[in-house]
C-alpha cells in the first residue's frame, strides 16, 4: 500500500507545474517513491521513480510499470484497439487474440501502452534502449495489461536509483500528438496508405479551420 504526503482529494493545476508523491516500503527496507508532475495544458505527466535501498544487502530487480484496461467485448473493424508500441523504429500493433502466442517484446522501445478508437495511454521511457514489455490477458478479470520492464541495476545498501518517464494520457489525434516528441504521432496508422493519408488529413484540417465549416466540403476539395 502506498502512502502520500498530500491529503486532499483533488489536485488543482493552475499556471505552473504541480507534483504529488506516493511512497511504499517493503519489510526488507526497500523504499519506492513515485512522483507525478502535472503540466498545465498538456496531456503529458512526468513520472519520477526513486528506488532506495535501506537494507544491509544489494538489490538487483527489474522495474516494472503496468498499464491495464478492460478488454473490449467488441472491437472496431476499422480502428485498432489494444496494446501497441513504437519499437525499433516501427509501429507494432498487437492483436489481443495473439497475446498467448507471443507476449514478450524487446528492443529500442520509444513508447508502449494501450489504445482504443479515440484515446491512448502510453509510457515514454527516458532510456529506451535494451528494454522490453510483456503483455497479459486475464479472462477472469476481463483486463488486458502492458507491463513495461526497465532492466534492473544493482543498488548497494544505503544507495538509490532514479528512473524518469513521461506518461501520455490523451486523444489519439494526429494534430495533438505532433506537438510531442518520441514519435508519438506514429500512433496514428493508416496502413498501406499511411504515407498519403497523413498529409491529406493535415490539409483537410487546414481547410476546415481556415475556410470551410464542414469536413465534407474539405474532403471534396
BELDA-V923772 format. One record per residue. OMEGA is omega in degrees with one decimal (* if undefined). NEAR is the number of other C-alpha atoms within 10 Angstrom. Layout:
BEGIN
OMEGA;NEAR / OMEGA;NEAR
END
This chain:
BEGIN
178.8;7 / 172.9;11 / -178.5;12 / 175.8;14 / 180.0;9 / -173.4;12 / -177.4;8 / 177.1;7 / -176.8;6 / 175.9;7 / -177.3;12 / -179.8;8 / 179.2;13 / -178.4;11 / -179.0;8 / -179.7;9 / 174.7;11 / -176.1;14 / 174.3;15 / -176.1;13 / 174.9;17 / -175.0;16 / 175.1;16 / 179.3;15 / 178.9;17 / 176.6;11 / -179.3;7 / 177.3;11 / 176.2;16 / -177.0;17 / 178.5;17 / 174.5;20 / 174.3;19 / -179.7;18 / 177.7;19 / 178.3;19 / -177.5;17 / -174.7;21 / 179.8;17 / 175.8;15 / 179.4;10 / 174.6;13 / 178.4;17 / 173.0;19 / 177.2;20 / 178.2;18 / -177.4;21 / -177.0;16 / 177.8;20 / 177.8;17 / -178.2;20 / 179.2;21 / 179.9;23 / 178.2;20 / -178.7;17 / -179.8;11 / -179.1;12 / 177.4;14 / 179.7;20 / -179.5;11 / 174.7;12 / 172.7;13 / -175.9;15 / 174.0;16 / -175.2;12 / 171.7;14 / -178.7;18 / -179.3;18 / 175.0;17 / 177.5;13 / -178.3;18 / 178.8;14 / 177.1;6 / -178.2;7 / -178.2;14 / 176.4;10 / -172.0;7 / -178.8;8 / -177.0;12 / 174.4;18 / 179.1;23 / -179.7;24 / 178.0;27 / -176.2;22 / 170.0;25 / -170.1;22 / -179.5;20 / 176.0;14 / -179.1;13 / 175.6;14 / 178.5;18 / 176.9;15 / -174.1;18 / 176.6;18 / -178.4;12 / -179.9;18 / -178.6;9 / -175.9;9 / -179.3;16 / -179.6;10 / 178.5;7 / -176.9;11 / -176.2;15 / 179.0;14 / -177.3;16 / 177.7;14 / 177.2;15 / -173.7;17 / 178.8;25 / 173.2;24 / 175.4;26 / -179.5;29 / -175.1;26 / 178.0;23 / 168.2;22 / -176.5;18 / -169.1;14 / -174.8;12 / 179.5;14 / 175.4;21 / -177.5;21 / 173.1;24 / 179.3;26 / -177.8;24 / 174.9;21 / 176.0;13 / -173.3;14 / -175.7;17 / 174.4;16 / 175.5;12 / -177.7;18 / 171.0;20 / -178.9;21 / -178.7;17 / 177.8;23 / 175.5;18 / -176.2;20 / -179.0;11 / -177.3;9 / -179.0;6 / -179.0;9 / -176.5;12 / 170.9;14 / -175.5;21 / 172.5;20 / -179.3;27 / 179.2;19 / -174.4;27 / 174.1;17 / -177.5;20 / -177.5;14 / 173.2;13 / -178.0;12 / 177.7;14 / 179.9;18 / 178.8;17 / -179.9;16 / 176.3;14 / -179.5;14 / 172.2;17 / -178.7;15 / 179.0;11 / -178.4;15 / 179.3;14 / 166.6;17 / 176.2;19 / 173.7;19 / 177.0;22 / -175.0;18 / -175.4;17 / 174.3;17 / -174.4;19 / -172.7;14 / -178.4;17 / 177.4;12 / -175.4;14 / -179.4;20 / 179.0;13 / -176.4;11 / -178.5;13 / 176.9;10 / 175.1;16 / 177.9;16 / 179.9;23 / 176.1;17 / 176.1;17 / 176.4;22 / -173.8;16 / 177.0;17 / 177.1;14 / -176.0;8 / -176.3;8 / -173.9;9 / -175.1;13 / 178.4;11 / -172.7;10 / -177.1;14 / 174.9;15 / 178.2;11 / 177.0;13 / 179.6;15 / 179.6;13 / 178.4;15 / 178.3;21 / 179.1;16 / 179.0;13 / -177.0;18 / -176.0;17 / -169.6;13 / -173.3;9 / -172.5;10 / -177.7;15 / -174.7;11 / 178.8;12 / -179.7;14 / 178.6;11 / 179.5;13 / 178.7;18 / 178.4;14 / 178.4;7 / *;10
END
